Amino acid sequence: MAQFDIYRNIGRQQQSIPFVVVVQSSLYDRYRRRVVVPLVRRSTLTGFDALNASRMNPLFTVDGIEVVLHPLEIVSVGLDQMGDKVGSLAGEGNRITDALDELLTQAWK
C-alpha cells in the first residue's frame, strides 16, 4: 500500500463514502493499520460547489464518481477492513497534503 492509493470502502457507509485514500507515510508500513481520509460522494454533500471547493476539500473523480476529500473524518483502519485498491491519487499528492495542512497547521489563522 502506497501513500495516496485509493481503496474501496467496505464499511457500512459505502454508499456515501465509496472510497478512502491512504495518507500515511510508507515509513509505517510495518503496522497493521493505515491512516486514511474518506472520499465522500459529491452528490451526498448538500450545498457543495465544485467551482468553489476549499483547499481542505478538493474534488476528484474516481471510477467515474465525483468525490470530495473529507479530512475531518480522518481515521485509522485495520488492513483487514480495507477493500480492493481501485487507483492512486499520487499525482494529486500536493492537493491532499495541502488539505491536511489546512486542517492541522493553519487553524491558528
C-alpha positions, 0 to 999 in steps of 0.5 A: 500500500502506497501513500495516496492509493485509493481503496474501496470502502467496505464499511457500512457507509459505502454508499456515501463514502465509496472510497478512502485514500491512504495518507500515511507515510510508507515509513509505517508500513510495518503496522497493521493499520493505515491512516486514511481520509474518506472520499465522500460522494459529491452528490451526498454533500448538500450545498457543495460547489465544485467551482468553489471547493476549499483547499481542505476539500478538493474534488476528484473523480474516481471510477467515474464518481465525483468525490470530495476529500473529507479530512475531518473524518480522518481515521485509522483502519485495520488492513483487514477492513480495507477493500480492493485498491481501485487507483492512486491519487499520487499525482494529486499528492500536493492537493491532499497534503495541502488539505491536511495542512489546512486542517492541522497547521493553519487553524491558528489563522 
